[in-house]
Amino acid sequence: MSVLETVEIVEQPLATRQQAIAAALEHFDSGAFLQALERRVAVRSESQNPAQAEALAAYLNDEIAPELAALGFTSRLAANPVNARAPFLIAERIEDPALPTVLTYGHGDVVRGYDEQWRDGLKPWEIRVEGDRWYGRGTADNKGQHSVNFAALAAVLATRGGRLGYNVKVIFETGEEIGSPGLNEVCAAERDALAADVFIASDGPRVSAERPTLFLGSRGGVTFELRVDLREGAHHSGNWGGALRNPAIVLSHAIASLVDRHGAIAVEGLRPPPIPASVRAALADIELGGDENAPAVDADWGEPGLTPTERVIGWNTLEVLAFKAGNPDAPVNAIPPRAHAVCQLRFVVGTDYQRVGEHLQAHFARLGFSEVEARVTQTAAATRLDPDDAWVRWALESLRASTDKKPALLPNLGGTVPNDVFAETLGLPTLWVPHSYPACAQHAPNEHLLGSVAREALAVMAGLWYDLGDDAARLATPATRS
């Protein structure tokens, strides 16, 4: 049941912001929001699993398109030029071409369910409510989040008598969990169809469950492999140990030369510029962690002189994601022939990320690690809207008015979302309002959404969509509307 079916349409002169919020909250309190989310979670839209290609298309055709049609959108599927099994949906609701336009986004795919790894009583494709926790794959990433946004938009439409006072466009993908293949290509090809004044969407976590959050971009990511391949076959460690170079030891020392024992990056080309004053100011009152089940922060790890929050949000980090030499599960008394590591650089705006491979090779050559081969396998750009932008000030005030709380402002998310496509390819100011929290087990077994956060998020987004109708014309610039 949609919000438009559960809320009486209010005549335009009587419409108020509080009525829109009340309509969104009633959608939650009636159980209709949970019912819709249960249906969506049941769709096994695992983009990492090629066998679920039909489920990806079905999610667009059977869930998103009908939801948007009920709100007055026209939509169409767009083929993915990079990965055919991960299509896109493009939709629009045009009240008047002369009005400002907002572009929003969501993704219907999820990571693998890992069904057998969920704790007893939980299944990834069925929502189970335990207190404030709603367990199920996609509840936090991203089905719960886009369900909030569409339901809140419906509440505003119902309250305003069927008119928003602005246009809405949607780009919806089904490949975010495999790196958003084709998203940039489709947005570039559809630049005119997706032209807008501002981008507003939801993904990722709040800084804490209790604090509404706005983030303006994301750190970028460079994934790279390091390999040391010395010979064919393993050789007995007793007969040959001390005479044959061990690739695991060589690779361990090579990695140790990139990051010191306290986690600080030691290669100048992989380090970022100094943290801007506006970013430091925004992060000053944000504490990393603190939620139930959040890991304890290692205060002495990472770049010295920075707070843990600054290290995650405002700085670069280099992580070893996987390391293998021989067979750790069944070791034998032999020197392995090769070693392999997968590493990742998370980086902020201003980093020389396009030359990471060159920096690595030059560094290893300088230190004499001629055996180490470095190969970049995946790259995503970093983005950050200016925290002093007028759209940012507007959004923060809207969040505060809806919750009576001071919202957290993150200049960029610590993780990576495909914000570069919207900020650079489409040239839009980007505002992200996340509806999850750090300990949600995103991508892991036992993923969950907090019901209390979802309810507050409905109020937040109803207020934001409502305020856009009053303020978009003032905030939109001629450049974005041309």
N, C-alpha and C positions, 0 to 999 in steps of 0.2 A: 504494500500500500504506500503510495507516494504522499508527500506533504500536501500536495494540491488536493488530494482526496480526503485528507483529514482536517484541513483548516478551511474555515469559511473565508471567502475572498472579501477583503475590506475595501470599501470605496476609497479612491485616492485621497480625498480631502481629510479622511480620518486616519490615514495610515501614520503610524509612529514607529520609531526604531524599536521601542520596547515591545510592541506588538509582534514585530518580525522575530525578535529573539524568543518571545513566548511561544510563537508557533513552532520554531525549531526545537525548543525544549519539549513541547508537547509531543512532537514526533518521536523523541527519545522515550519519554515517559510512558507513552502508549504501547511501547514494544515494537512499533513499526520499524524503527531503525535497526534493531537487532534482527528482526525477521528478514529484512532486505540483505543484511550482511551475512546471515546464515546461508542464504541462497547463493551469494557470490563466493563465499569461502568454499562451498561444495564443488565449485568448478575447479578441476585440477589443471590450472593454467600454468604449468611448470615450463618455463621457456628453456630451461637447461635440459629438458627431456624431449628429444625429437619426437617421441611417440605421442606427445600431447599437443601437436600442432593444431589439430581440430578444436581442441579446447580453447586455444588462444583466439581463434576466429569466432568461436561460439560466445566467448565472453563479450566481445565487441558487439556481435549481432543480437544476442539474446539478453544482455544486461545493460550495456552502456547506451546503445542506440535507442532502445525503447524508453529508458530513463530520460534521455535528452529530448526525445520526441514529445514526451508528456509536458516538457517545459517549453515547447515551441521551437526547438532546434531542427534544422535539416542537417542530415549527416550523410557521409559516404565513406566507404572503405578506400584506403590508398595502399597499393601494393608496396612491399618493401624491396627496394632495388638491391639490397645487400644480403638480406636473409628472408627468403620468400615465406617461410613459415611463421614470421612475426609481423603481421600486417598492422597498419595504422588506421585510426578513425579520425576524420576531420569533420568538425561540426561548427555551425554558426547559428546565432539567433540575432538577427538584425532588426532593431526597432526603427532606426533611421540612420542612413549612411553618414549623416552629418554629426551624429552623436559620437562621443568617445567610445573606444573599444578596449575590452580587457581580453587577454588570451590566458586560458588556463590549461592545465595539463594533468595527466595521471597515467599510471601504467597498470594494466590488468594482469600482468604476469607475476609469478612468484618464483622463489627458489624451490629446489626439490623438497618434497614433503619429508623425506627421511622418516617414513611412517614408523618403522620399528624402533626408532630412537626416542620417541616421545614417552613420557612416563606413563605408568599404568593409569588407565581411565581416560587418557587423552588421545584424540585422533586429529591429524592435521586438517582433515576435510570436513570436520564437524565442530561447530563452536560449542564449547562447554564453559558455562559461567560458574566460576567459583569466587564468591564474594565480588570484589571489584575487578577481577581478572576475567577477560573473555579470551579463552585459548582457541587458536586455530591459525592455520597458515594463511597469511595475508591480512589478518586482522590489523596488524600494525603497519605492514608494508605490502601493498599500498591500498588494499581494498577498503579498509576502514577509513583511511584518510580521504580518498576521493568520494566515498559514500557520504562523509560529513559535508564536503563542499557542495555536492549536488543537492543534498537535502536542505542545506542552509539557503542555497540559491532559490529553491522551490518555496521556502518559507517567505522569503522576501517578495517573490513574485506574487504569492497569494495575498500578502499584506498590502502590497502596492496596487492591487487591482489588476494584475496581469502585465504591468509595465515596470521596467527597471530604471529607465532613464539613461541607459547605455547599452551598447552591443556586447555580446559575449561570443568568443570563438574558443574552440577546443581542439587540442592535438592530443591524441591518446595513443599510447604505444603498448606493444606486448613483448618487448625485448629488453626492457631496462635491466633485468637481472643477468643478461648476457652482454652487457656493455652498450646497449642502445644502438645496435647496428642499423644503419639506414636513417636514423633520426635526423642527422645533420643534412643528409642528401635530400630527404623529403621536405624538410623545412626550407632548404634553399630553393628547391623547385616550386614550392608552394608559398613563396615569400609574399606574394600579393594576397593570396587567400588568407594568410595568417597575420597580415598587417594589423597592428594594434598600438595602443598607447602605453600599456603597462602589462606586465606578466605577473599573475598571482596564482600560486599553486601550493601544494602541501606534500611533503615527504620528509623522512628523517625524524629524529627525536627533538623534543624540547630539551632545554638544559636540565630540567627536572620536571617531575610530574606536576608539581604545584605551580610552575611558573610559565605562563604563556610566553611564546618565543617567536621572534622574527629573525630570519637569517636572509642574507642578501647575495649569496653565491656559495661557492664551495671550494675547498682545496682541490687541486688537481691530483692526478695520480700517474706515475710512470712505473709500470711493471717490467722488470728485467730479469734475465736468467744469467747466472754465472756457472760456467762449466770448466772443469779440469779433466781432460781425457788424455791419459798418459801412455796407455799400452793396451794390448788385447789380453783379456783374461786376468784373473787374480793369481797371486803367487803366495806360497806358504810364508807366514809371518815369521816362523822360526828360521827357515832356511834363507830367507831373503831380507828379513827386517834389518834395517841399517844400511842396506846397499841400494834399495829402491825407494825413490821418492814416493811418499804417500799422498795421493790427490786430496784426501779429506783434510789432512793437515795443511797442505798448501792452500786449499780454498778457505779453511778456517782463518788462516793468517791474512789472506786477501780481504775477507769480510771485516776482520778486526781492524784493518787499515782504513776502512771507510767510516767506521763509527767507533768512538772510544768506549771504554768499559762502562761509562756512565750514560751512554746513549746519545752523546752529542756528535753531530756529523762533522767529520774531519776533512772532507774534500771541499775546497772553496767553491768549486763550480756547482755543487749540489746544495749550497746554502742560500737562504733568501736574503733580500735586502732588510734593513732594520724595520721593525714594526712601526707603522705610521702612528702618530699621536692620536688620531681619531679612532683607530682600532684599539689602542691601549685604553682609551677612555671608555669605549663601549664594553670592554672586557673587565673593567675594574671591579664590578660588583657581581661577577659571575663565578660561582664555585663549581669546579669539576667534580662530578660524582655526588654522593650523598643519598641517592635513592636506595631503597631496599634492593639487595642482590647486586648492587654496583661493586666492582672490585675496589680494593683499597689502593689509593694513589701512592706511587713510589715517589716521595718528595725529592729524592736525590737523583732521579733519572731524567735525562734529557738535557737540553741546552741550559747552561748555568745562567743565573741572573733573571730567569723568566719564571712566572707562576705556572703551575700545571695547566691552567686554562690558556695562557698565552702560548705554551708549547704545543697544544693541540689545535688551537684555532689560528694563531698568528705566526706559526713557524713551520719549518720543514722537519719531517721525521723520516728515517730510513729503517725499514723493518725487514727481517728475514721471515718469509712466510712458510718456507719449507726447505729442508736440507736432507740430502740423501747420499750415502756412500755405502756400498755393500747392501746387506739385507739386515736392517736393525731388528726385525722380528725373529730372525734365525741366523745369528752371526756365526761365521766360521773363522778359523785361524788363518786368515789370508789378508794380504794387502789388496784392497780393491783397486780396480784399474781406472776408475773414474769417480768423480764427485760432482754433484749438481745441486744448485740452490736457486730458489725463486725469491726475489727480493722486490720491495716496493718503496718508491719515494713518494710520500704525500707532500705536496708543496703548495705554497701560497703565491699570489700574484707577484710578479717581478722576478721569479726564478727562471733561470736559463734552461728550462725543461726540455726544449727541443734538441739540446746538445748533450743530454745525459749520457748517451752512449759514447760520445767523444770524450767527455770528462772522465768516464770510467776507464776507457782504454788508455788515455794519457796518464792517468794516475797509476794504473798497474804497470805501465811501461817504465815510468819514473822510478818505481820501487823494485823493478826487476821481476815482477810476476808475469813473465812471458807466457806461462802455461795457462793463464786464466783468460777465457773467452767471455766477453760480455755482449749480450744481445737484448735490445729493447723489444718487448713483445706487445705492449699496449700503452697508449698515452691518452690522457684526458686533461684538458686545459683547466687552469684555475681562474675563477672569476670573483669579483667583489664589487657590488654597487657602493658608491660613496655613502658612508653612514650619515652624511649631512644632506643627502638628497631630499627634496620636498616630499616625494612619495614615501620615504622612510618615516619622516616626522608624522605624516598623515596616518600611516598604518599603525605606528606605535600609539598614537592617541586613540585610535579606534579600538585597539586591543585593551587599552587601559579603561576606556569607557564601558566596555562590555563586561569586564571582570573585576573592576575596582582593584586591580593589581598592577604593579609596575612590571611591564613586560621586559624580558631579556632581549637584548639586541646582539646578535652574532653577525659581524661583518661577513663571515663565511662559515659554512659548516665544516667540521673537522673531516668528515667523510667527503664523498664525491657524488654529486648528482649531475645530470647532463645540462647544467646551467649555461655552459658556454654556447650551446646551440641557440638559446633564447637571448642571451646577452650580446653575443657577437654576430652570429649568423642573421638573427632577426633584429638585433639592435635595440632591445627593449630594457627598460629598468625592471629588475627582477626582485620580487618579494615572495618569500617562502614562509608559510605559517604552519609549522609541523604539529601533528596531533598525536605523536607517540611519545615515549619517554626512554631514557638511556638503558634501562634494565628490561626492555620488552622482549629480549631474546630474538630480535630480528635476525633472520637468516638461519636461526638455530632451531633445534627441537624446542617445543613448549613456547613458541611465539605467542604473544598475547597483547591485547589492547586493554587499557584501563577504562572501565565504563565511566568513571568520574571524569577522566580526561576527554573522552568522546562527547560527553554531555556538555562540558564547558566549551569544547571546540565548536559544537553546533551554535552556541551563543556567540562565540568569537566570530565565526564566519558569517552568521546572519547579520551581525553588526557591521562587519566589513563590507559585505555585499550591499547592505542598505546605505552605508555612508558613501559608497562609490557613486550611487545615484545622485547624491547631493553635491559631491565634490569633484567628480571626474572631469567635468568641463573646465574647472579652475586649474586642475593639476596637469591636464594633458597639454603637450606642447605642439606648436604647429609642425615641428619637424617629425614628430611621431605620427601625426595625423595626415601627412601628405601621401 
